[in-house]
Amino acid sequence: VRINHFEAFKDVYGFVAGSDVVRFTGMLANEILDELGTPNDFLGHAGGDNFIIITTEEKAPAIRQRLNARFAEEVLLHYSFMDREQGYIQVPGAGGQGEKAPLMTLAMGIVSPTDYEFADIREITEIAAEVRRRDADR
């Protein structure tokens, strides 16, 4: 799981607000795992704007859908009214020109042994990053 457009948010709102978003995302994911997951699920913060969730193959799609939907709705509370209304934030750009940056969303990839073959953790990590990038591009 990765928070898209997190760096732009931190650039505008500051690192304290960024830390609040990371904490919010972790708490939200934990709440959803408690609701939809299993007692053996794992949630980890891999650093920065990245998280990892380990769950069963059967539970993953529902967790993904709920996390995406709730994050999209609830992350808006971290933005000012004006930024929520316009649907983007103004980020300082090169030469003093402001650039529009989208509001934060999540990119999530599901990696399962049914769909992929891997021999070690490095392969899982590489496959997960690629699947997550494809999700961010859609």
PyMOL commands that set and color helices and strands:
alter all, ss='L'
color gray80, all
select helices_A, chain A and resi 6-13+15-36+60-78+81-86+94-96+121-137
alter helices_A, ss='H'
color red, helices_A
select strands_A, chain A and resi 2-4+42-47+50-54+88-92+98-102+105-107
alter strands_A, ss='S'
color yellow, strands_A
deselect
rebuild
show_as cartoon
